[in-house]
């Protein structure tokens, strides 16, 4: 999910970092650091 969010917002730097690590906590932190992220752009999946 965090990788897809980075790709959706064209943040290739963060996307590559997410793929390069295996620590889930660090992946989540990188997902929160995605540039140009807007909550209302991402559909509600619940």
HELIX and SHEET records of a PDB file:
HELIX    1   1 UNK A    2  UNK A    8  1                                   7    
HELIX    2   2 UNK A   12  UNK A   20  1                                   9    
HELIX    3   3 UNK A   24  UNK A   32  1                                   9    
HELIX    4   4 UNK A   39  UNK A   41  5                                   3    
END                                                                             
